[in-house]
Amino acid sequence: MIGPKTQLKGEISGSEAVLVEGLVEGTIRISGPLRIGPGGKVKATVSAQSVVVAGELVGDCQATDRVEIEAAGRL
């Protein structure tokens, strides 16, 4: 989990689920699900099993299963 008051610049990789409530800039490559919470902002190239956007995602997005954009989400 990337908390609401956390800013991360760089690369995230792994196989577990990731929840973003803060700011991430760079690259996210995970084989698990990615969720961007309502207060979360991601400026990155994203590759994940599934992506759920309730906040904001700016960048390329690729999912092996599905991409879901919730009512308040922006892609």
Secondary structure, 3 states (H helix, E strand, C coil): CECCCCEEEEEEEECCCEEECCEEEEEEEECCEEEECCCCEEEEEEEEEEEEECCEEECCEEEEEEEEECCCCEC
